[in-house]
Amino acid sequence: MNVYELISIGLYVIIMIMIGVYGYRKSTNNSEEFLIGGRKMGPFVTALSAGASDMSGWLLMGLPGAIYTLGLSASWLAIGLTIGAFFNYLIVAPRLRVYTEVANNAITLPVFFENRFRDKSQLLKLVSSVLVLVFFTLYTSAGMVSGGRLFESAFGMDYNIGLWVTSLVVVFYTFIGGFMAVSITDAVQGTIMVIALLLIPTVVVFQFGSVGETINVISAKDIAYMDMLRGTTAISIVSLLAWGLGYFGQPHILVRFMAIDSVKDIKKARRVGMIWMIGTVLGALFLGFFGIAYLQRFDTETMLKFDNSRELSETIFIYLSKALFHPLIGGFLLSAILAAVMSTISSQLLVTSSSMTEDIYKTFFNKHANPKNMLIMSRLSVLAVAVVAFVLALNPQESILGLVGNAWAGFGAAFGPLVILSLLWKRMTVAGALSGMLVGGATVLIWIYVPHNYKEVYEIIPGFLLSFLTTVLVSLVSKPVSKDVEQEFEKVQIELADQNK
């Protein structure tokens, strides 16, 4: 690692640690503050935190690499995610913020499900919390692996050293600072990401003198790079767009909406969040696209390597950061990848620990735990999940990483229809909720692991649709909800209308 890069990364790590200390001093008096920030996050922090915790290293490496390899036809996924994020802000965010507070101040999704449907059996909370615990532990482990690989590929360091650095920093500020520290660090990390993704393609264009000349070089190499339909089918485009459905069921994103200070701030958060997302997605697209031109003109040797390896092409961000900038600035830009990785790890780590504490420990082991005990358990849960994830990351297996790659679809299909219908339809019942969640999750797993001829269809499509239909049908044939559930639903609608005036 160059000494200047080391300075940049060191400064970034110090800032993350300082934010963790700030979070410890400001918002860790009880488990509600530790796990959800006391519901006092501002719209700016909420928006950037939601975006940064969502995107991870995919935005800086996966998407630019796909654009470099396939051209503009790889942009359908980004379009689908952007549309999904917008409707998540529009439909889910305000209703979830109000309803979770009305429903006995629920601070996790499983607790909200239980309170929303008056599920005295606690089965709905148990099943949903187990899903969160298992899949997010694997998600967290994959994030740690990404951090280790980053240090290995970008700085030439040993994988295990990168793994230790990434894990220790994230666990430290999450362990001591809780949700507030995670959200503020996410906001800082989101800012670094958008600066990096807009700066690099801009500098590439300056190397050519104009956007037109840059595009001419790309067209001269292969005009097919300009074709958004290159190598696609109607099914593949729909499948890529369907990634946007996953947003409605991602606990680490939805919890940001639950934590915002007021439902009136949702509109501000939506504006900030969508500007951030469009800016970063366009930056990632242009980075990969203009990277084609840069290598074509200035480094044909590296171009041949990238053209022959999809894995290498995903390092185009790292390559341009080093090729275009002084190592001090390059180190700052490379910290954007570390920021993306850390923001996702910390968010998933906190959601998993909240499931262990609020949904499992308090429900089944200590129903009358006082705030101090809950805070201690919240911190111990962060540590426990981190240790398990770290052990898995020491020897990463393809089976684990493959499972994590499908978790977006699993959460989207299992929780997405459940979240949407619980917020919009008062006739929904606990039987419908549980049935739909199980059918959605099972459909995704069957679609992935059982051989069939429709693998081109992204598994979230059948999973989401069957979950939605099952929830509606079972709710209609099961016993109607009680009057107090209907009254609570109506109360939420009235409060929403009042706050939106």
PELIN-V59341 format. One record per residue. BURIAL is b if it has 9 or more other ideal C-beta (glycine too) atoms within 8 Angstrom, else e. Layout:
BEGIN
burial=BURIAL
burial=BURIAL
END
This chain:
BEGIN
burial=e
burial=e
burial=e
burial=b
burial=b
burial=b
burial=b
burial=b
burial=b
burial=e
burial=e
burial=b
burial=b
burial=e
burial=b
burial=b
burial=b
burial=e
burial=b
burial=b
burial=b
burial=b
burial=b
burial=b
burial=e
burial=e
burial=b
burial=b
burial=e
burial=b
burial=b
burial=b
burial=b
burial=b
burial=b
burial=b
burial=b
burial=e
burial=b
burial=e
burial=b
burial=e
burial=b
burial=b
burial=b
burial=b
burial=b
burial=b
burial=b
burial=b
burial=b
burial=b
burial=b
burial=b
burial=b
burial=b
burial=b
burial=b
burial=b
burial=b
burial=b
burial=b
burial=b
burial=b
burial=b
burial=b
burial=b
burial=b
burial=b
burial=b
burial=b
burial=b
burial=b
burial=b
burial=b
burial=b
burial=b
burial=b
burial=b
burial=b
burial=b
burial=b
burial=b
burial=b
burial=b
burial=b
burial=b
burial=b
burial=b
burial=e
burial=b
burial=b
burial=b
burial=b
burial=b
burial=b
burial=b
burial=b
burial=b
burial=b
burial=b
burial=b
burial=b
burial=e
burial=e
burial=b
burial=b
burial=b
burial=b
burial=b
burial=b
burial=b
burial=b
burial=b
burial=b
burial=b
burial=b
burial=b
burial=b
burial=e
burial=e
burial=b
burial=e
burial=b
burial=b
burial=b
burial=b
burial=b
burial=b
burial=e
burial=b
burial=b
burial=b
burial=e
burial=b
burial=b
burial=b
burial=b
burial=b
burial=b
burial=b
burial=b
burial=b
burial=b
burial=b
burial=b
burial=b
burial=b
burial=b
burial=b
burial=b
burial=b
burial=e
burial=b
burial=b
burial=e
burial=b
burial=e
burial=b
burial=e
burial=b
burial=b
burial=b
burial=e
burial=b
burial=b
burial=b
burial=e
burial=b
burial=b
burial=b
burial=b
burial=b
burial=b
burial=b
burial=b
burial=b
burial=b
burial=b
burial=b
burial=b
burial=b
burial=b
burial=b
burial=b
burial=b
burial=b
burial=b
burial=b
burial=b
burial=b
burial=b
burial=b
burial=b
burial=b
burial=b
burial=b
burial=b
burial=b
burial=b
burial=b
burial=e
burial=b
burial=b
burial=b
burial=e
burial=b
burial=b
burial=e
burial=e
burial=e
burial=e
burial=b
burial=b
burial=b
burial=e
burial=b
burial=b
burial=b
burial=e
burial=b
burial=e
burial=e
burial=e
burial=b
burial=b
burial=b
burial=e
burial=e
burial=b
burial=e
burial=b
burial=e
burial=e
burial=e
burial=b
burial=b
burial=b
burial=b
burial=b
burial=b
burial=b
burial=b
burial=b
burial=b
burial=b
burial=b
burial=b
burial=b
burial=b
burial=b
burial=b
burial=b
burial=b
burial=b
burial=b
burial=b
burial=b
burial=b
burial=b
burial=e
burial=e
burial=b
burial=e
burial=b
burial=b
burial=e
burial=b
burial=b
burial=b
burial=b
burial=b
burial=b
burial=b
burial=e
burial=b
burial=b
burial=b
burial=b
burial=b
burial=b
burial=e
burial=b
burial=b
burial=b
burial=b
burial=b
burial=b
burial=b
burial=b
burial=b
burial=b
burial=b
burial=b
burial=b
burial=b
burial=e
burial=e
burial=e
burial=e
burial=e
burial=b
burial=b
burial=e
burial=b
burial=b
burial=e
burial=e
burial=e
burial=e
burial=e
burial=b
burial=b
burial=b
burial=b
burial=b
burial=b
burial=b
burial=b
burial=b
burial=b
burial=b
burial=b
burial=b
burial=b
burial=e
burial=b
burial=b
burial=b
burial=b
burial=b
burial=b
burial=b
burial=b
burial=b
burial=b
burial=b
burial=b
burial=b
burial=b
burial=b
burial=b
burial=b
burial=b
burial=b
burial=b
burial=b
burial=b
burial=b
burial=b
burial=b
burial=b
burial=b
burial=b
burial=b
burial=b
burial=b
burial=b
burial=b
burial=b
burial=b
burial=b
burial=b
burial=e
burial=e
burial=e
burial=e
burial=e
burial=b
burial=e
burial=b
burial=e
burial=b
burial=b
burial=b
burial=e
burial=b
burial=b
burial=b
burial=e
burial=b
burial=b
burial=b
burial=b
burial=b
burial=b
burial=e
burial=b
burial=b
burial=b
burial=e
burial=b
burial=b
burial=e
burial=e
burial=b
burial=e
burial=e
burial=e
burial=b
burial=b
burial=e
burial=b
burial=b
burial=e
burial=b
burial=b
burial=b
burial=b
burial=b
burial=b
burial=b
burial=b
burial=b
burial=b
burial=b
burial=b
burial=b
burial=b
burial=b
burial=b
burial=b
burial=b
burial=e
burial=e
burial=e
burial=e
burial=b
burial=b
burial=b
burial=b
burial=b
burial=b
burial=b
burial=b
burial=b
burial=b
burial=b
burial=b
burial=b
burial=b
burial=e
burial=b
burial=b
burial=b
burial=e
burial=b
burial=e
burial=e
burial=e
burial=e
burial=e
burial=e
burial=e
burial=e
burial=e
burial=b
burial=b
burial=b
burial=b
burial=b
burial=b
burial=b
burial=b
burial=e
burial=b
burial=b
burial=b
burial=e
burial=b
burial=b
burial=b
burial=b
burial=b
burial=b
burial=e
burial=e
burial=b
burial=e
burial=e
burial=b
burial=e
burial=e
burial=e
burial=b
burial=b
burial=e
burial=b
burial=b
burial=b
burial=b
burial=b
burial=e
burial=e
burial=b
burial=b
burial=e
burial=e
burial=b
burial=e
burial=e
END
